[in-house]
Amino acid sequence: MENLGRHFDMAYQAADRITHSVARLGYYRRLAIAEMIYGSGLSSRDLVDLKSSDLESASVASGYFALRNADGVRLVPITTRALEAVTTWRQVAEGAGIDTSDWLFPSLKSPSQLLLKDITRAIRDFGNDTDVFEKDQLNASTLRWAFANHLISNGADIRIVAYAMDLKDLRAMKQFTSGSPDFGDGELPAQ
């Protein structure tokens, strides 16, 4: 996962070469989904429920957006690349007559939200599209944990990363931080 940014660059180049509108639409959606998971640490469940209005507060300057859920509101980090991928996806979708005013990632066949299995398939297909990952090996969890691992290995506080990923227990991150002096066990402090 170390060279994931390079792999995403290859995917953008491949998407630019696609001229057939349906293929282009699907490709840009897969790319935006992958960038959102890798660039924000969102779970597939969060991504399925993501509405276009949730990203209205996001900006390149702030690097965060407010995500409303059953527990209230949490700030979610977002990379510039993820915002750009979503912007491009929305432009391509609108050009093809797909309404993204409600769900950020609507079904291409009906005006409803994607299902979890659609996210799983989109990530798997994105990995297969790039010819970088072994066939059917890329998944949302891999991208999500790469997000956490890259932040922590670059000095981010593990508690902040856990909060951004909506984890209630730091032990879930142990596999990426067991050698880190910042690692602590137990629940996160109250928000």
Disulfide bonds with the S-S distance in Angstrom:
none
